[in-house]
């Protein structure tokens, strides 16, 4: 595997539409997608985020990790992303 240059961490809570737009835009980047990873930490969303992410991961070429957790706030979600970052 190639060396990763950076990690994009996305904590989210009930913002499925914004998350979808952001991930779709990341797919369109003119940048080698093997050079970065994306970690989405879902902080207990109830708006269909989990179903969206399950389907998005199946079709996306992005280096993407999805983590669902109980609601605990933005900073707990960020800490999880930091711990998962390669």
Secondary structure, 3 states (H helix, E strand, C coil): CCCCCEEEEEEECCCHHHHHHHHHHHHCCCCCHHHEEEEEEEECCCCCHHHHHHHHHHHCCCCEEEEEECCCCHHHHHHHHHHHCC
